[in-house]
Amino acid sequence: MANSGSRHSVHSPFVYTLVDKVFRNQEDNQAFQEIANLRRKILLKAQIIEITDFGSGANHKKYSHRFERVATIARNSSVTDKYGRLLFRLVEFFKPQIIIELGTSLGLSTLYMAMANPDSQVFTIEGCTTTSEQATANFNALNNSNIEQHIGRFDLVLPDVVAQAQKLDFAFIDGNHTYEATLENFKMLLSIANNDTVFVFDDIHWSAGMQKAWNEISDYEGVTVTIDIFRFGIVFLRKELSKQKFVIRF
């Protein structure tokens, strides 16, 4: 385990460059302002929608229902500006052509990735229809054209998306925060991954199950470098890199 507090204590040239060019990048971008403006509008919404939860929020049931304000979802569940910008920077740096996201929610994370590389194709999956409808409205509000939405349980929809995409350059996994689902989704996505594919997992320390999944993924055969920035876990498969685990303050 390499505990790296700053880029100067990182001895991997690949990770040093990543920290310097991506994590420490403070440059502004017009997309950040557009998404921030959209977020402010969402936070003012009084609308209440019915949520269908197929993931950890279902409390061991197949699914659960609850009613929630759209503004509350944006406040509690959507990616923050800090981590949204990091997703943007990662996509901007690696320039993936095919991106798959598990857990669209209101679509803010999707927009950060899609706007970072307009030439990419972003497949995003959301289990809840009403939440996905909110995301559609947000994509339309920013005139986005490189996002393709899919609705349904990940275990049912992801195989079709994998078959359609045929390759994977970048994955953001932010849905169904259970140990079993996280590992199953990772293995499914690995089937179309390549040497340069980047995996980003959200909430890796959120629960004992997520921590266990992260530990196993970090040790998984074929995984070389992992970076733990506490909220996100970033995974690389590059064969030219020696196997190392980094913990970096972000």
C-alpha positions, 0 to 999 in steps of 0.5 A: 500500500502506498500512502501518498499525501501529495504528488511529490510523494508518488513514485509512479510517473503515471500516477504523478502525472495524473495527480499533477494534470488532473487532481490538481488542475484548477482551470475553469471551464464553461461547462462547470458554470452551465452545470452549476446554474442547472444545479441551482435551478434543480435545488429550487424545485418543489416537485416531489417524485416517487422513487423506485430503489433497486439498490442498497436503499431497498433494505434487502427487498427486491425494490422499495418505493418512497416519495422525495423532493427533486431538490433533496435528491440533488442535495443528497444524492447527486455528485458534488461540484468538486467530484463532478469536476474531477470526473470531467478532468478524468474524461478530458485527460483520457479522452474515452470514446465509450463511457458507461455510467451505472446510476444516472440519478438526476444526470449531473455526473453524466453531464460532467462526463459527456461535456468533457468529451463531446465526441464520446458516447455516454451510456447511462443506466438508471433503475428509477423511471421518474428519476430518469425523466428528471435527468432527461429534462436536465440533458435537454436543458443543456442541449446535450446530444451524446448521452444515451439513457437506459432505464431498468435494473442493472442486472437486466439492462447492463448486459444489453448495454454491454452488447450494444457498446461492445467496448468500454473506455471509462466507467463510473459506477454509482448505483446499487451500493451493495457488495454483490452488485458492485462486484457483478457489475465490475465483472460484467464491464470487464468483459468489454474493457481494454488495457486503457479502460478507467473505472471510477467507483463512488462511495467505496467506504460507504458501508462494510459491503462497499469496502469489501468490494473495493478491497477485492477489486483492488486485488483482482487479477488484471487490476494494476494500479488503484487510487483511493481518494476516499469517496472515489476509487479509481482503477486501472488495468494497464499491463505496463504498470506494476501493481500498486495501491495509492491513497491520495488526499483530494 
